[in-house]
Amino acid sequence: MEKKPTSFFTAQGKTAVLLFHAYSGSPNDVRMLSRALEKENYTVYAPLFSGHGTVEPKEILATDFKQWEEDAENAFKFLVQKGYQKIAVFGLSMGGIFAMNLLTKGYPQIIGGGAFCSPLFKTKNNVPENFLLYASQVYERQKIIGDIKAEKLRELKPLVIKQLEKIELFGEKVSQNLAAVKVPIYLAQGGSDEMIDAKTVFKTAAALSRVDVTLAWYAKSGHVITVDSVHQQFEKDVSHFLKKVE
């Protein structure tokens, strides 16, 4: 049996880092970054969004998008309840939209944060195709093949498109509120992003006109920058940014 991904929390230093995973991902998306930050004595919390980490991709699509917004809020509250007064919040792809949403709220505990390859503004994307590819791999690992697999994937397609529309609307809402951000921001973007238009990051940076923005462009990196071949440089850059905002 395949081990299911779960949330993880590693208590280290006084500064906590909240890491949100991508749309069809899990906290495994950010595990390498987490390990690098733990070595630098940061406390790290990477929650698993509702409906994720299961053997049935349909559970992601059956989860109301608002639930993920609530999951993100609850993850932040969890760290506050644990007594952390300095919290940085980041997210990969869709997780970056939730991170930026928290950053617009003006919580006094949040000292900075940002987004990695995150489509805050509407952009050309290959998310539906990639979700179906992910679902296909999940089914194959369970030995679901042939007509049964094809039928399952057919059922998923309209659901993905519908959910993606909600994600885009939420991203738009957050992007319109970026002027409310009062803390330094780190944006990372892979120049060879195969999921979204990489240039969208410049719109996000421009909308953050009132704060110090670090825009790190990784020309050779694809969408999942946290596990790409540039991940070590990326980890160093996130760590450098954190030291600066502390």
N, C-alpha and C positions, 0 to 999 in steps of 0.2 A: 504493500500500500504506500502510495505517495504521501509524504508528510505535508499536511496543509500549512500554508503560510499563516503566521499570526502577528499581532502587534508585538513590538518589543520596546522595553524601557530599560536604559542602563544609567544608573545614578553614578555620576562622577563629581564634577566640579559644581560651583555655584551658578554658572551660566548654563541654561538649558536650551537645547536646540530641538525644535519640533519639525519633523520631516514628513511631508505628505506624498504618497505614491501616485502613480499615473492611473489613467482610466481603467484599463483592463489588467492593471498590475497588482502589486502587493508590497508590503514593507521590504520585500527582497530587492525591490528596485533601488532602495537607498541604503542597503546594508553595508556596502563598501565605504560609502561616504560616512556612515555612522561609525564604523570601526576607526576610520581615520580621525574623526572628531573625538572619539572616546580616548584615543591615544594622546590627544591634546588636552585632556582633562575636561571635556564638555559632557554634560549630562545629555543623553539623546532619547527622544521618544518618537517612535514611528508607529502611528496607529493603523489598523486595518479598516478600510471603509466598509460599511455594511454591504452585504451581498457579494463581497469579493473573497478570493481565496478558497472558493468551493470547486467541486468537480462539475458544476452545472453553470455554464456562462449565462444562461437565461436569468439566473438569480441577480446578476448585476443589472440586467435590463428591467427586472421586475421591481428594483429598489427605486423608490421615489428620490429624485435628485436632491430634494430638500433635506433628506435624511443625511446626505453626505455633508451638507453645509452644517447640519447639527453635530455630526461626528467631529468635524473640524473644531467647532466651538467647544465641544466637550473635551477634546484633547488639550486645548489651551487651558480650560478650567482645571483639568486634572493636574497640570503642572503648577498652576497658581495655588491649588489646594495643597500641593506637596511643599509649598513655601518658596518656590522660585520667584525671585524678584526681577531677574534679568532673563528674558526669553527671546530667542531669535526664531523666526518661522519661515520655512522654505517649502517649496513643492515642485515636483517634476510634472511637466505637462498639465493635465487637468488639476493635479494637486497644487500646482502653482497658482491657479485661479483661486483656490480656497485660501492659500497662504496670503495672496494679495488682498483678498477680501478681509481677512483678519487684520492686515496691516492698515486698512482704511478706517478701522474702528477707534483708533486712538487709545488703545489700552495702555496704561502707564508702564506695565511690565515688559511690553515689547520694545526691544532696543534696536531692532533691524530685521532684515529678512529679504526674501525675494523669490524669484521663479526661474526654473530651468526649462528651456524649450517649451514655453507655455503660451498657448494661443489666447491672449486676453482680448484681442481684437479679432473679428471674423476674418478668416483666411481660407484660402484653398487648402483642403486637407484630404488625407487618405485614411481617416479614422474608421469609417464603416468597413472598408476592405480589410484593414488590419485587425479589426475586432473579429471579423468572420474567420480570418486566418488563425487567430488565437483560439477561437472556439473549435475550429477544425482540429487543431493540434491537441486540445484538451480531450475531445471525443476519441481521437485516434489512440491516445494513451490509455483510454478505457476500453479499447477494442470495439468502439462503435464506428462502423465503417459502412460503405456502400449506400444503399437507398435510405437506410435509417438515418445515417449521418446527413445525407443530402436534404432530407425532409426537415431535420432539426435546424440546419443552416438556413433553409428557406424561411422557416418561422422567425428566425432571429433578425433577418435583414430589415423588415419595416420597423421593428422595435429599436434597433440601433439608430436608425435615421431619426426616429421620433425623440429618442433620448439625447442624441447629439444636438438637436435643435434647442433643447432646454439648456444644455451646457453652454452653447453659443450665446443664448440670451442672458445667461447668468454672467458669462465673461464680459458681455457688453455692459451690463449693469455695473460690474466692478470697474471696468475701464473708464466709465463716466465719472467714477468716484475717486480716481487716483490722485486728484489734487488734495484729497483729505489726508494723504500719507504724510507723516511728519518725521519719519526716521530714515536713516540711510538704507539704500536698496542695492542688492546685487542681482543682476540679470545675466544668465548664462545662455548662450545660444550656439548650437551646432550649425556650422555653415553648410553641411551636407545633410541637413534634416530631411528625411524622406516622408515625414508625416504632415508637417505644416510648412507654410512659406516662411523661411528663416528670417526674411526681412521684417516680418511683423514685430520683431523685438524692438526695432527702432521707433515704432509708433508708441510702444509701451514706455520706452525711455523718455520720449518727448512729452508724454502725458504726465510724467513725474517731474514736473518743472520746478517744484519747490524744495526738492531734497537732493542730497548727494547721491548720484547714481553711478554704480560701477557696472559697465557693460562689458562682459567678457565674451569674445567671439572666438570659437574654436572651429577654424576653417574645415578641418577634416572630420569633425565629429558628426555622427548621425543624431537621431532624435533622443535616444535613451543615453544621454551624456554621462549618467552616473555609472554605467557599465561599459562605456565605449573605451577605445584604446587611449583616449586622452584623460581617463578618469583620475590618474594620479596628479596631473597638473591641475585639473579641476578641483580636486580635494584640497590641494595646497592653496588655491585661490580663494576657496570658501573659508578656509581656516584664517587666511590673511585678512579677509574682509571682517571676520568675527573679532579678531584681535583689535582691529581698527575701531569697530563700533563699541567694544567693551570700554 
